Amino acid sequence: MNNCELKIKIPNIDIQELSKNEQLLAELLNSNHRQELQEYILDGLGNKDGGPQATLFKVKNFFYNQGERKGAFRLTFIVQRRYCCSDTKSCQEDYLDFDFVIDNDILVAHTIYFDWSLNN
C-alpha cells in the first residue's frame, strides 16, 4: 500500500489550540482532502462489496512536539456499505495514524492504511 500525504493549510491557528480542540483539524479538511482520503481508503480495502464509502472523519490523540515541529494524530472514520440486492447496510469504524511536520502554515501529514478486516 502506498503512503498517503495530506497538506493542510492551518493559517491563523495556534498549533497548541489544535491540541486542546482536536476537531479543529478535522474541520480544516476540505473537499479535496476528503476525496483524496476516500479514494486512498477505498483503494486499500480488500472487499469492495456494498459500495463502501468513508465518512464521519474525526481527529483523536493529537500530539505536537514544539521543539521538533513534529507530531501525530489519529483520524477515525466509518466505512459504510449498502448492499442493494438484500437492502442491508453495514458500517465499521477504522482509522489512519498520521505523522506530521509543520512547514510554515502547512501541516504535512503522512500515513499508511492497513485494512484490518479478515478476507478469507
N, C-alpha and C positions, 0 to 999 in steps of 0.2 A: 504494500500500500504506500502511496506517495504521501509526502508531507504536505500539510495544508498551511498556507500562510495568509494571515489577515493583517491588513494595515488599517488601523482605526484612528481617525483624527480625534484628538482629545483637546481641542482648544479651550482655553479659559477654565480648565478643570484642574484643581489641585489633586495630584495623584493620591494624596493621603485621604481626600474626600472619597475616592473610589474604594479605599479600604473600609471606610465607615458605611458606605452605601453601595454595595456591590452591583445593584441593579442599574446604577447609572451607566455602567459599561454595557450592559445588555441593551439599554436604550440607545446607545451610540451605534449599534449595529444597523446600518442602513439596508435598504432592499437588496443592493448588490452583495453585501456581506452575507445576508440571509440566503440569497440564491446560491452563492458560492458554497456556503456550508451545506445547504440542501443537496446540491449535486455531489459534493465530496462524500457526505454521509451515505447517500443512496448508492454511490459507486462502490462503497465498502461493504454494503450489505450482501451476504451470501444468498439470501432469499428475497426476491423482489415480488413475491405473490402479494396480492391485495393492494397494489399501487401504493407503496409506502411513501409517507411524507414526514419530514422532520419539522416539528412545530414546538411552540412554547419554550423558547430559549431563555434560560436563567443562568446567572453567574453566581457561583459559590466559591468559597475558600480562596478569596483574593488575597494575595500576599505580594508585597513590594519591598525590595531592599534598596533604600535610598542611596547608599554608598556605591553599590554596584550598578544601579539603574536597571535592575533586572527583577523579574517577578514571575508569578504563576497564578493561574486561576482555573477553575473547572466550569465548563459550560455544559449544563444539563439540557436535555431536550426529550421530547416524546416522539417516538416513531409510531405514527398512526397508519392503520391499514383498514381497507374496506373491501370485503370480498363480495362482489356484486352477485355472483351466482347463488350464494347462500344468504345474502343480505346480513352478513355478520360483520362486526367491527372488532378490532383489537388494537391495543396500544401497549407500548413498552417504554419505560424510561431508560435512557442511556446517557452517556457523557463523553466529552472530549476534555483532556487535560492539556492546557496550553502553557508554554513558557513564553515569556515576552521580554523585550527590551524597549526602552523609551528613546526615541530619536527625535529630538526637538519636540514637536507637538503631535507626533505619530507613535502610537503603540503598535509595535510589530510583534505579532504572536504566531507561534508555530505549534502544530500538533500532528499526531498520527492517530488515525482511528482504528480501533480494533473491534470487530463485530463479535460480541460475547455469546450470541445465540448458537445453540447446537444445530449443526446441519448434517445429521446422519441420515 
